[in-house]
């Protein structure tokens, strides 16, 4: 295996620029897979609930797969079970697994501490430590590709939602921040907000998208 992932980073970014927003992640992972001579490369996006990963796939490439469909897109939910995928996300550390199919690399896709998803790579040979470092960098670069392209398509947001929102919940969801973690050189700021799927009634009797509290808040509802 040629572990020249560093050389492939420029090709990844060029592939992302040339592809449509819907196909950007597929183009980037394809470029990375070619550089690593990987058997397969997958991107799994983190569910909004924080309790599952969602594998996004284009239906024509996986006609036998089962999951939620929207036109040509397919989303398969993989609930957390305490296994290596969950471990990779929660620790934000690359995991290396060996099985009969080969070597599986699980690299967290994060940006400033925000967990966006997981990069899953299947290799036929054990990767060198230097290659693992470059894979981690490639996964970090993939985070910026997702962030840049999710402004132009609802594919990623659709994949993250295992429950459809009603209109009123959708309106209030738009008032919540798109990222719940910000990591800087001297600090890490993190919170947790899980929006409700449905909202109705008056503001005084309705459950809000986040847990209300008695502290003063700049928004109609507080955060716990």
Secondary structure as UniProt FT lines:
FT   HELIX           5..18
FT   HELIX           21..23
FT   HELIX           24..36
FT   STRAND          40..46
FT   TURN            48..49
FT   STRAND          52..58
FT   HELIX           59..61
FT   TURN            63..64
FT   STRAND          68..70
FT   TURN            71..72
FT   STRAND          73..79
FT   HELIX           84..91
FT   STRAND          95..99
FT   TURN            100..101
FT   STRAND          102..111
FT   TURN            112..113
FT   STRAND          114..123
FT   HELIX           129..149
FT   TURN            150..152
FT   HELIX           155..160
FT   HELIX           167..173
FT   TURN            174..175
FT   STRAND          181..183
FT   STRAND          188..190
FT   TURN            203..205
//
